[in-house]
Amino acid sequence: MGKIRVLVADDVSQTRKEIQRLLSFEEDMVVIGEAVNGEEAVRLAEELLPDVVLMDVNMPVMDGIAATEQISLRVPQVATIIVSIQGEHEYLKKAMVAGAREYLVKPLNSHELAAAIRNVYQMETCRHQAHGKGVVANKRPREGRMVVVFSPKGGVGKTTVATNTGIALAQAKAGKVALVDLDLQFGDVGLMLNLIAKRNIGELVREEEQLDTELVESYLVPHFSGLRVMVGPDSPQDAELVTAERVKRVLSLVRQSVDWMVVDTAPGLNDICLDVLEASDHILMLVTPDLAAVKSVRVCLQLMESLNLRDKTRVVLNRANMRLGLKAGDVEKGLGCAVWKQVPNDEAVVIEAVNKGVPFVLSHGSAPISESIRALVGGLIEGEQVPATGVERRRGIVGKIFSF
């Protein structure tokens, strides 16, 4: 495997030298060029075709945001990471709209910089591989792939995982991506994304006779990350209007207009949830490292088996390294199956992201929790299989509790 080829664009000579120095310690990276302004960055990106461009924002002739937009249009296979002293939400929004894959705030340490470059490079590689498969087939699937984030237990972080997964898919440029909030009574997708939606799924289902792809698309609210979002009803009373049959029709129409659809669900099982699970391509079953969640998910997995849904169900351990929580191995033994992916616990990052309405894959792109979401998305894009089962239960506290 060749080295990751990096182009550095910054008008300050000392900054360029410092980035060169930091990356010189990374065996899998090489700096292939430097640009002192945005215009030169665009020209060198076209000539050198780097894997990643590290782009400053405030530069003469052409600023970094405008240069990022030009690179996205002219050489879309080149990924851009914005590196700026500006950490405000507005700058982040402009960068993502322009096509940046990542946004880093100066000053940087070597680990943060290298991790961001590797993450972006890996996601771009996955995207190109997926695109290549599509070109060979020369035919787009009739419906987008549906990923349902589900758990029988509340409070396990479904909405957090769903929103960040949707944005990570959009960042991966895996095609058009939609996120649908099906926690119909108390959904928080709009809150998590700081979206003020004038229309929601509760209003959409009232237009049952006019339902078509064009109408459904008008209810998908654009987010600056590239994700399109259908929010839940404004009040729990409106949820009563959203029947299983109407949801099935709406989701079918959404799938016809996107490549990927992520669905956030309410805890527990009802007619709507069962229909959605059955129609899905992938079910992400969330569990947290506590006995109550493990017990609920274990029972639910048995139900999935009886409904012939087990093969497409992937167990995701959220808050994996939570203090005083069960170890991953104990969770697997309690469930009687392997965990597909783990999302580490990072309470400070998650709470800050929720309060600001900026998901952590955007606000803290290099954090381990963001890396785990990108790994999850990479597994979905590549069609990574669920690990083999056959986990033996040990005769500790977990084994004794679940030995019945």
Buried (B, 14 or more C-beta within 10 A) or exposed (E): EEEBBBBBBBBEEEBBEBBEEBBEEBEEBBBBBBBBBBBBBBBBBEEBEBBBBBBBBBBEEBBBBBBBBBBBEEBEEBBBBBBBEBEEBEBBBBBBBBBBBBBBBEEBEBEBBBBBBBBBBBBBBBBEEBBEEBEEEEEEEEBBBBBBBBBBBEEBBBBBBBBBBBBBBBBBBBBBBBBBBBBBBBBBBBBBBBBEBEEBBBBBBEEEEEBEEEEBBEBBBEBBBBBBBBBBBEEEEBBEBBEBEBBBBBBBBBBBBBBBBBBBBBBEBEEBBBBBBBBBBBBBBBBBBBBEBBBBBBEBBEEBEEEEBBEBBBBBBBBBBBEEBBEBEBBBBBBBBBBBBBBBBBEEBBEBBBEEBBBBBBBBBBBBBBBBBBBBBBBBBEEBEBBEEEBEBEEEEBBEEBEE
